[in-house]
Amino acid sequence: MAINSGDTVRVHYKGTLDDGTLFDTNQESEPLEFVVGNGELIPGFERAVIGHEKGETVAAAIEPEDAYGPCQEGLSHTYDREAFGEEPMIGGIVPLETPDGDQLLGKIVAIDGKDVTLDFNHPLAGERLNFEITIEDHLPLSEY
């Protein structure tokens, strides 16, 4: 029986970038369980399993618009180097708290004199994500 929106599935997956870099996998752990179409995962991942069946392995190339979106230039901000407790390094991750108490992670992308620029885009924004998804189990909505 083919997977539809609303069905529960359990999958193993491996995610790579176009250059072959592995960014996530659960192949050595328990399968990921989710309800298709509930918005628990990036849209492209959820859509990739629709129409497939238990036991199948699906290859999916997911464009940024269906993953973490494109990089947005407005999400980079410059701060005074003295605001950092340690010597900042390009590529370093800096946690900041918003006035609402939420925590954001910024990646140091530039250091120019006394200025340090942080990028608050998701680390995978702007990237095409390639997944190999193996459908381990499928519970159709009609079986609830």
Order of alpha helices (4+ residues) and beta strands (2+ residues): beta-beta-beta-alpha-beta-beta-beta-beta-beta-beta
